[in-house]
Amino acid sequence: MADDAHPSWAIYDLDRLRVNLAAIRHFIGPDQTCIAALKGNAYGHGAVPVARALDDEGLAAFMTGSFEEACRLRAERLSTPVVMFAGALPTGMADLVGAGLVPTVVDRASAEAAADAAPPGETVAVYVKLNAGLGRLGVPLDAAEGFLDELAAIPGLEVRGLYTHLPFGDAQGRDWAAQRLAAFDALLARLEESDRIPPVTQARASACVAAGLADRANAVCVGHLLYGLSPFADASLADLSPYRPVLSEVGSRLIQVSDHPQGSDIAIGGSYGLRRGRRTGVAPIGVAQGLARPVPGSRPHAHVRGRRAPIVAVSLEHMVLDLTDVESAAVGDAVRLLGGEGDAAIGLDELAAWFGVTPLDTVMALSGRLTAHYRGASAGAA
């Protein structure tokens, strides 16, 4: 499963990715299409393998904020357009256009720079980001119509998409998002009446989709749900049981197993003067590989030989386990921090809670630090 020189790994299940997408499509219905959010290296799952797995799914676009990741996606010769979230200076538009990417513009200077980068006789497609109330980035909603009129007058420029972002994590945020969706819908209605509506319109992301909010846009942009992650701090906001984490396993192997007789002084875990004999094991995975030290008072475990073994300590590059109740444990045995079989299996929510972070934070912390393996029907291309 991993190189013997450093036996630690992460497994990503691409079948789960496609099952999650199917669940999203079932929920939103046939009148809306999907955009896959690949920002943050596909939320830590690997932008290129994820894009390969979804390229035949008929998505409206892949969206990312990283120019380097976007260029890697374009090098794969994928059929799905790659749209850049807003993040480039006007002077960077030529690089985006030259790489075959679709820029997001939030001001006239960026739009003009994109148009100027078009090859002679060709048109450059852009998306426009609106600020519908989040207050982070975009053209203010009440200025959107005038801005779109300005862009329509720029030669060589085509507005292909219009989108906004309305994330939330609790019931109060849901009410706010519903109000802002209504304002965005009113804008779309006016644009439809005046025949100025672009081909792709999007306001709902994972939180809005999962919470059952509706709008008149023709696309949703999903990140959290696509990867089987909850966008909510309040778990009661939606039923997320149809979605499963794409990160299905995190593991390592025992590199040493030691027996400590009663009375031994071992500093790990503060066990000076053991009252009873203890067996410990060490796996080469720690903070440097993306883990955190356990939250005080938590009782983290790992899955070893079908049983749960308490995690005694996490250091920079090692983890120490209490294997006293796993008598048959030996060097080379798998140590699963996520996954495993039966009742002893460990879920992503549980793992994240032990270390005091969210599931997304856990996935992002591990990303790129472990040997990555991809499973599922789509893994052959990955």
C-alpha positions in Angstrom: 0.0 0.0 0.0 2.9 2.4 0.7 6.6 2.4 0.1 8.5 0.5 2.8 10.9 3.4 3.1 8.1 5.5 4.7 4.9 3.5 5.0 2.1 6.0 5.4 -0.7 6.7 2.9 -4.1 8.2 2.1 -6.7 6.5 -0.1 -9.3 8.5 -2.1 -12.3 6.7 -3.4 -13.3 8.1 -6.8 -16.5 6.0 -6.9 -17.7 7.9 -3.9 -17.0 11.1 -5.7 -19.3 10.1 -8.6 -21.9 8.8 -6.2 -21.9 12.2 -4.4 -22.3 14.0 -7.7 -25.3 11.7 -8.6 -26.9 12.5 -5.2 -26.4 16.3 -5.8 -28.0 16.0 -9.3 -30.9 14.0 -7.9 -31.5 16.7 -5.4 -31.3 19.7 -7.7 -33.2 18.1 -10.6 -32.6 18.1 -14.3 -33.0 21.8 -14.9 -29.8 22.8 -13.3 -26.2 21.8 -14.2 -23.2 21.4 -11.9 -19.9 23.2 -11.6 -17.2 21.3 -9.7 -15.2 23.4 -7.3 -11.5 22.3 -7.5 -10.0 25.1 -5.4 -7.5 24.2 -2.8 -6.3 21.2 -4.9 -9.8 19.9 -5.0 -10.3 20.5 -1.3 -7.2 18.5 -0.7 -8.2 15.5 -2.8 -6.0 16.1 -5.8 -7.3 18.4 -8.6 -6.0 16.4 -11.5 -7.3 13.0 -10.4 -10.7 14.5 -9.4 -10.9 16.3 -12.8 -10.1 13.2 -14.7 -12.7 11.3 -12.8 -15.4 13.9 -13.6 -14.5 15.0 -17.1 -17.1 12.7 -18.7 -19.9 13.9 -16.4 -21.0 16.8 -18.6 -20.3 19.5 -16.0 -20.6 23.1 -16.9 -17.1 23.9 -15.6 -14.3 23.2 -13.3 -13.5 26.2 -11.1 -10.2 26.8 -9.2 -8.3 29.7 -7.8 -4.8 28.4 -8.5 -3.1 29.3 -11.8 -0.6 26.4 -11.4 -3.4 23.9 -10.8 -5.4 25.3 -13.6 -2.5 24.9 -16.0 -2.1 21.3 -14.9 -5.7 20.7 -15.7 -5.4 22.3 -19.2 -2.3 20.1 -19.8 -4.6 17.0 -19.3 -6.6 18.1 -22.4 -9.9 17.8 -20.5 -13.1 18.6 -22.3 -14.6 20.6 -19.4 -13.9 24.3 -19.3 -11.6 25.6 -16.5 -12.8 28.8 -14.9 -10.6 30.8 -12.6 -12.1 32.2 -9.4 -11.3 35.9 -9.1 -7.8 36.3 -7.9 -5.6 37.7 -10.7 -4.5 41.3 -11.2 -5.4 43.0 -14.6 -1.7 42.5 -15.6 -2.2 38.7 -15.1 -5.1 38.4 -17.5 -2.9 37.7 -20.5 -1.4 34.7 -18.8 -4.9 33.3 -18.0 -6.2 33.8 -21.5 -3.0 32.5 -23.0 -3.3 29.3 -21.0 -6.8 28.7 -22.3 -8.5 29.5 -19.0 -11.7 31.4 -18.4 -11.0 34.4 -16.1 -13.4 35.9 -13.6 -13.6 39.7 -13.7 -14.7 42.1 -11.0 -13.8 45.4 -12.5 -13.5 47.1 -15.9 -9.7 47.1 -15.9 -9.5 43.3 -15.7 -12.2 42.9 -18.3 -10.4 45.2 -20.8 -7.1 43.4 -20.1 -8.7 40.0 -20.8 -10.2 41.4 -24.1 -6.8 42.8 -25.1 -5.3 39.3 -24.6 -7.6 37.8 -27.2 -5.9 36.5 -30.4 -6.7 38.6 -33.5 -10.3 38.0 -34.6 -11.2 35.9 -31.6 -13.4 36.5 -28.5 -12.4 35.9 -24.9 -14.9 34.4 -22.5 -15.1 35.6 -18.9 -17.2 35.0 -15.8 -18.4 37.9 -13.7 -18.4 37.6 -9.9 -21.1 39.5 -8.0 -21.2 40.4 -4.3 -24.7 39.5 -3.3 -24.2 40.2 0.4 -21.2 38.2 1.6 -19.0 41.3 1.4 -15.8 39.6 0.4 -15.4 40.0 -3.4 -17.3 40.9 -6.5 -19.3 43.6 -8.2 -22.1 44.9 -5.8 -25.4 43.5 -6.8 -27.0 46.9 -7.3 -24.3 47.8 -9.8 -24.4 44.6 -11.7 -26.6 45.7 -14.6 -24.6 48.8 -15.3 -21.4 46.7 -15.1 -22.7 44.1 -17.6 -23.7 46.9 -19.9 -20.1 48.3 -19.8 -18.7 44.8 -20.6 -21.1 44.4 -23.5 -19.5 47.4 -25.1 -15.9 46.0 -24.9 -14.9 44.4 -28.3 -13.7 40.9 -28.1 -15.3 40.1 -24.7 -18.1 37.6 -24.0 -19.6 37.2 -20.6 -20.2 33.5 -20.4 -21.1 33.2 -16.7 -22.5 35.2 -13.8 -22.1 34.0 -10.2 -22.1 34.8 -6.6 -21.3 33.0 -3.3 -23.6 32.6 -0.3 -22.0 30.3 2.3 -23.4 29.7 5.8 -23.1 27.2 8.6 -26.1 27.7 10.9 -29.9 28.5 10.8 -29.4 32.3 11.0 -27.0 32.1 8.0 -29.6 30.0 6.1 -32.2 32.7 6.5 -29.7 35.3 5.3 -28.8 33.2 2.3 -32.5 32.8 1.4 -32.9 36.6 1.4 -29.8 37.1 -0.7 -30.9 34.4 -3.2 -34.1 36.3 -3.7 -32.2 39.5 -4.5 -30.0 37.5 -7.0 -33.1 36.0 -8.6 -34.6 39.4 -9.0 -31.5 40.5 -10.9 -31.6 37.4 -13.1 -35.3 38.1 -13.9 -34.5 41.6 -15.1 -31.6 40.3 -17.2 -33.9 37.7 -18.8 -36.5 40.3 -19.6 -33.9 42.4 -21.4 -32.2 39.4 -23.1 -28.9 40.1 -21.3 -28.7 36.8 -19.4 -25.4 34.9 -19.8 -25.3 31.2 -20.6 -24.3 30.1 -17.0 -25.7 31.6 -13.8 -24.9 30.3 -10.3 -25.6 31.3 -6.7 -26.1 28.1 -4.8 -23.2 26.2 -3.4 -23.1 23.2 -1.1 -24.7 24.8 1.9 -27.7 26.2 -0.1 -28.1 22.9 -2.0 -28.0 20.7 1.2 -30.4 23.0 3.1 -32.9 22.8 0.3 -32.8 26.5 -0.8 -34.0 27.1 -4.4 -33.2 29.8 -7.0 -33.7 30.5 -10.7 -30.1 30.2 -11.7 -29.2 27.3 -14.0 -26.1 26.0 -12.2 -24.9 25.1 -8.7 -21.2 25.1 -7.7 -20.4 22.3 -5.3 -17.4 21.7 -3.2 -18.1 20.3 0.2 -20.9 18.0 -0.8 -18.9 16.7 -3.8 -16.2 15.4 -1.5 -18.6 14.1 1.1 -17.9 16.9 3.6 -20.5 18.9 5.6 -20.6 22.7 5.1 -22.4 23.2 8.4 -21.4 23.8 11.9 -25.0 22.9 12.9 -25.5 19.2 11.9 -29.3 19.6 12.2 -29.6 21.8 9.1 -29.7 19.0 6.6 -29.6 15.3 6.0 -26.1 14.5 4.6 -26.4 10.7 4.7 -26.4 10.4 0.9 -22.9 11.8 0.8 -19.7 9.9 1.8 -16.2 11.3 2.3 -14.0 10.7 -0.7 -11.0 10.4 1.6 -11.7 6.8 2.7 -8.5 5.8 4.5 -5.4 7.2 6.2 -2.9 4.7 7.4 0.6 3.8 8.3 2.5 0.7 9.5 4.0 -0.3 12.8 7.8 0.1 12.7 8.4 -1.1 16.2 6.5 -3.0 18.9 7.8 -2.9 22.5 6.8 -4.6 25.8 7.2 -2.6 29.0 6.9 -4.7 32.2 5.1 -3.5 35.3 7.2 -0.9 37.1 8.9 0.5 33.9 9.4 4.2 33.6 8.3 5.4 30.1 7.9 9.1 29.6 5.4 8.7 26.6 2.0 9.6 28.0 3.5 10.4 31.4 3.5 6.7 32.3 6.3 6.8 34.9 6.2 3.7 37.0 3.8 1.5 35.1 1.2 -0.2 37.4 0.8 -3.0 34.9 2.7 -4.2 31.9 2.1 -2.3 28.6 2.8 -3.0 25.0 3.4 0.0 22.7 3.8 0.4 19.0 5.2 3.2 16.9 4.0 4.3 13.4 5.9 6.9 11.3 3.1 9.4 11.0 2.7 12.6 12.9 2.4 16.4 12.8 4.8 16.6 9.8 2.4 14.3 7.9 -0.6 16.5 8.6 -1.9 15.3 11.9 -2.4 17.4 15.0 -1.8 16.6 18.6 -5.0 15.3 20.2 -7.3 17.7 22.0 -6.9 17.4 25.8 -9.6 15.1 27.2 -10.2 13.3 23.8 -9.6 9.6 23.5 -8.2 9.0 20.0 -7.7 5.5 18.6 -6.3 3.8 15.6 -7.5 0.6 13.9 -5.0 -2.3 14.3 -5.8 -5.9 13.5 -9.5 -5.3 13.7 -9.5 -3.6 17.0 -9.2 0.0 18.3 -5.9 0.8 19.9 -5.5 4.0 22.0 -3.2 6.7 20.6 -0.8 7.6 23.4 1.1 10.4 21.8 1.6 12.3 18.5 5.0 13.9 17.8 6.5 15.6 14.8 7.0 12.4 12.8 5.8 9.5 15.0 2.7 8.2 16.7 2.7 5.9 19.7 -0.1 3.4 20.3 -1.1 1.4 23.3 -1.2 -2.2 21.9 -1.8 -3.9 25.2 -5.1 -5.3 24.1 -3.8 -6.2 20.6 -1.5 -8.9 21.7 -0.8 -10.2 18.2 0.3 -6.9 16.8 3.7 -7.0 15.0 6.0 -4.8 13.0 4.5 -4.2 9.5 0.9 -4.3 10.7 -1.4 -1.6 9.2 -2.4 1.3 11.5 -5.5 3.0 10.2 -6.4 6.4 11.6 -9.3 6.6 9.2 -11.2 3.6 7.9 -10.9 0.0 9.0 -13.5 -2.8 9.2 -16.6 -3.4 11.2 -17.6 -1.7 14.4 -13.9 -0.7 15.0 -13.9 1.5 11.8 -13.0 5.1 12.3 -14.9 7.9 10.5 -13.6 11.2 9.3 -15.9 13.2 11.7 -14.5 11.2 14.6 -10.9 11.6 13.5 -11.3 15.4 13.1 -13.0 15.8 16.5 -10.1 14.0 18.3 -7.7 16.6 16.9 -10.0 19.6 17.4 -10.5 20.5 13.7 -13.1 20.2 11.0 -13.2 17.3 8.6 -12.2 19.7 5.8 -9.3 21.0 7.8 -8.2 17.4 8.4 -8.3 16.6 4.6 -6.4 19.8 3.8 -3.8 19.2 6.4 -3.1 15.6 5.1 -3.1 16.7 1.4 0.2 16.2 -0.3 2.0 14.9 2.8 1.1 11.2 2.4 1.5 8.8 -0.5 -1.9 9.2 -2.3 -3.7 6.2 -3.8 -6.9 6.4 -5.9 -9.6 3.7 -6.0 -12.7 3.1 -7.9 -13.9 2.8 -11.5 -12.3 6.2 -12.4 -9.0 5.4 -10.8 -7.5 4.0 -14.0 -7.2 7.5 -15.4 -5.9 8.9 -12.1 
